Amino acid sequence: MQNETTRIAFLVAIATLIFLLVPVFLILYIRSYNRHKKNHFLEKQNMQQKFESEILQTRIEVQDQTMQSIAAELHDNVGQLLSLTTLTLNSVNLNDGEKAKKKIDNSLALVNKSIKELRELAKLLHGEQLVENGIGHAIDQEINWLSKAGKYELEVNNQLIDLQITSPDKDLIILRLLQEIINNIIKHAHARHIQINAYLDKNVLHLKVAEDGIGFDPVEMKGKKTGMGLNSIYKRMEMINGKLVLNSAPEEGTSLTIEIPYP
């Protein structure tokens, strides 16, 4: 009987201990959960702020690049057209009616061409318009700027022109990536031929740029903090969960393939 009483007392003590410990563990668990939840929220908030900051920086860079292109176009193209117009008009001899008419007609043609060029430039002065018509049109615009340089043989396959879906933030980053790649080619590659392919396949946007320039050692270049903007390209690829495949070798040209979940 005493053993039974002892056994019951022991069980009651254990039950009481469990009864007291369960709320303690529950309180500790809730506190731990709330702490992790708060940390997760702060981390997510911090990541969102970094992303928004990077998007703002990208937008500024894209607009800055566009303004540089506009300035170059005004100086190299429109400026030359207007200068040629001025020279032509100044050489008009009204005493020679036939030649004067031809020169005036040529001047009018030059003025009309200048107006057409200025209208094209005016479209780019609206910052968001760069990507509001879709990434395909934004890529096409960059290729047009590149072709006007007249330095490269271009082979282009842009299948994104009629793309019906958009992703403004991703589009902005993709456009900036293309601008950086093109700038690298202009500054460093000494290329003659550039191939650009852009298409969407199974919700993945593919952008490939290949050129036949002097090439470089990717391992050596990636280790540098500056040079060719590769670190910036890799950083922005990570932001949008993209994949970058870079192939290059000295004297063998360079190709970059970008794959991005889209939209």
RAFEN-V868047 format. One record per pair of residues at least 12 apart in sequence whose ideal C-beta (glycine too) atoms are under 10 Angstrom apart, sorted by the first residue. I is the first residue (numbers start at 1). J is the second residue. Records with the same first field share a line. If there is no record, write none. Layout:
I = J + J
//
This chain:
47 = 239
50 = 239
51 = 169 + 239 + 240
52 = 169
54 = 169 + 173 + 235 + 236 + 239
55 = 168 + 169 + 170 + 172 + 173 + 239
56 = 172
57 = 176 + 236
58 = 169 + 172 + 173 + 174 + 175 + 176 + 177 + 179 + 232 + 236 + 239
59 = 127 + 128 + 130 + 131 + 168 + 169 + 172 + 173 + 175 + 176
60 = 127 + 176
61 = 172 + 175 + 176 + 179 + 180 + 232
62 = 127 + 130 + 131 + 138 + 172 + 173 + 175 + 176 + 179
63 = 124 + 125 + 127 + 128 + 130
64 = 179
65 = 130 + 142 + 145 + 175 + 176 + 179 + 180 + 182 + 183
66 = 121 + 124 + 125 + 127 + 129 + 130 + 141 + 142 + 145 + 175 + 179
67 = 124 + 125 + 127
68 = 179 + 183
69 = 121 + 124 + 141 + 142 + 144 + 145 + 146 + 148 + 179
70 = 120 + 121 + 122 + 124 + 125 + 145
71 = 121
72 = 145 + 148 + 149
73 = 117 + 118 + 120 + 121 + 124 + 145 + 148
74 = 117 + 118 + 121
76 = 148 + 149
77 = 113 + 114 + 117 + 118 + 120 + 121 + 148
78 = 113 + 114 + 115 + 116 + 117 + 118 + 120 + 121
79 = 114
80 = 110 + 114
81 = 109 + 110 + 111 + 112 + 113 + 114 + 115 + 116 + 117 + 118
82 = 110 + 111 + 114
83 = 110
84 = 106 + 107 + 110 + 113 + 114
85 = 106 + 107 + 108 + 109 + 110 + 111 + 113 + 114
86 = 107 + 110
87 = 103 + 107 + 110
88 = 102 + 103 + 104 + 105 + 106 + 107 + 108 + 109 + 110
89 = 103 + 104 + 106 + 107 + 108 + 110 + 111
90 = 103 + 107
91 = 103 + 107
92 = 104 + 106 + 107
117 = 148
120 = 141 + 144
123 = 141
124 = 141 + 145
128 = 168 + 172
129 = 141
130 = 142 + 171 + 172 + 175 + 176
131 = 166 + 167 + 168 + 169 + 170 + 171 + 172 + 173 + 174 + 175
132 = 166 + 168 + 171
133 = 161 + 166 + 171
134 = 160 + 161 + 162 + 163 + 164 + 165 + 166 + 167 + 168 + 171
135 = 158 + 160 + 161 + 163 + 165 + 166 + 167 + 168 + 170 + 171 + 172 + 173 + 174 + 175 + 178 + 198 + 200 + 205 + 207 + 260 + 262 + 263
136 = 158 + 159 + 160 + 161 + 162 + 163 + 166 + 171 + 198 + 199 + 200
137 = 158 + 160 + 161 + 162 + 163 + 171
138 = 160 + 171 + 172 + 174 + 175 + 178 + 179
139 = 156 + 158 + 160 + 161 + 171 + 174 + 175 + 178 + 196 + 198 + 207
140 = 156 + 158 + 160 + 161 + 198
141 = 175
142 = 175 + 178 + 179 + 181 + 182 + 196
143 = 156 + 158 + 178 + 182 + 194 + 196 + 198
145 = 179 + 182
146 = 178 + 182 + 185 + 186 + 194 + 196
147 = 194
149 = 182 + 186
151 = 185 + 186 + 191 + 192 + 194
152 = 182 + 185 + 186 + 189 + 191 + 192 + 193 + 194 + 211 + 212
153 = 191 + 192 + 193 + 194 + 195 + 212
154 = 193 + 194 + 195 + 196
155 = 193 + 194 + 195 + 196 + 197 + 210
156 = 194 + 195 + 196 + 197 + 198
157 = 195 + 196 + 197 + 198 + 199 + 208
158 = 196 + 197 + 198 + 199 + 207
159 = 197 + 198 + 199 + 200 + 201 + 206
160 = 174 + 198 + 199 + 200 + 205 + 206 + 207 + 262
161 = 198
163 = 198 + 199 + 200 + 205 + 262 + 263
165 = 200 + 203 + 205 + 262 + 263
166 = 262 + 263
167 = 205 + 240 + 260 + 261 + 262 + 263
168 = 263
169 = 239 + 240 + 263
170 = 205 + 239 + 240 + 241 + 242 + 260 + 261 + 262 + 263
171 = 205 + 262 + 263
172 = 236 + 240
173 = 236 + 237 + 239 + 240 + 242 + 260
174 = 198 + 205 + 207 + 236 + 237 + 240 + 242 + 258 + 260 + 262
176 = 232 + 233 + 236
177 = 207 + 209 + 229 + 232 + 233 + 236 + 237 + 240 + 242 + 244 + 256 + 258 + 260
178 = 196 + 198 + 207 + 209 + 256 + 258
179 = 229
180 = 228 + 229 + 230 + 232 + 233 + 236 + 256
181 = 194 + 196 + 207 + 209 + 211 + 228 + 229 + 233 + 254 + 256 + 258
182 = 194 + 196 + 209 + 211
183 = 228 + 229
184 = 209 + 211 + 213 + 216 + 227 + 228 + 229 + 230 + 233 + 254 + 256
185 = 209 + 211 + 213 + 228 + 254 + 256
187 = 228 + 229
188 = 213 + 214 + 215 + 216 + 221 + 227 + 228 + 254
189 = 211 + 212 + 213 + 214 + 215 + 216 + 228 + 248 + 253 + 254
190 = 211 + 212 + 213 + 214 + 215
191 = 210 + 211 + 212 + 213 + 214 + 215 + 253 + 254
192 = 211 + 212 + 213 + 253
193 = 210 + 211 + 212 + 213 + 253
194 = 209 + 210 + 211 + 212 + 213 + 253
195 = 208 + 209 + 210 + 211 + 212 + 253 + 255
196 = 208 + 209 + 210 + 211
197 = 209 + 210 + 257
198 = 258
200 = 260 + 262 + 263
201 = 259 + 262
202 = 261 + 262
203 = 260 + 261 + 262 + 263
204 = 242 + 243 + 259 + 260 + 261 + 262
205 = 240 + 242 + 258 + 259 + 260 + 261 + 262 + 263
206 = 243 + 257 + 258 + 259 + 260 + 262
207 = 242 + 244 + 256 + 257 + 258 + 259 + 260
208 = 245 + 255 + 256 + 257 + 258 + 259
209 = 254 + 255 + 256 + 257 + 258
210 = 247 + 248 + 253 + 254 + 255 + 256 + 257
211 = 248 + 253 + 254 + 255 + 256
212 = 251 + 252 + 253 + 254 + 255
213 = 248 + 251 + 252 + 253 + 254
214 = 248 + 250 + 251 + 252 + 253 + 254
215 = 247 + 248 + 249 + 250 + 251 + 252 + 253 + 254 + 255
216 = 228 + 230 + 246 + 248 + 249 + 250 + 251 + 252 + 253 + 254
217 = 248 + 249 + 250
218 = 230 + 246 + 247 + 248 + 249 + 254
221 = 246 + 248
222 = 234 + 246
228 = 254
230 = 244 + 246 + 256
233 = 246 + 256 + 258
234 = 246
236 = 258
237 = 258 + 259 + 260
240 = 258 + 260 + 261 + 262
241 = 259 + 260 + 261
242 = 258 + 259 + 260 + 261 + 262
243 = 257 + 258 + 259 + 260 + 261
244 = 256 + 257 + 258 + 259 + 260
245 = 257 + 258 + 259
246 = 258
//
